[in-house]
């Protein structure tokens, strides 16, 4: 007998008056599992979004350096 079958057997054996309590507990477990999945997805999405921004900045640095590293730019910003 697999765990799901065992659970169903146990459910069949409990008193009718305990069904609402059991149902609440099952819903709680389901909600907790769903919350963890959603939270994990949000965390991963945030991580990859931040990682993309960092990667873009790093890749842009050499291109922008060619524009910024000129005598004209040095002269323009010399007073700061």
Secondary structure, 3 states (H helix, E strand, C coil): CCHHHHHHHHHHHCCHHHHHHHHHHHHHHHHHHHHHHHHHHHHHHHHHHHHHHHHHHHHHHHHHHHHHCCHHHHHHHCCC
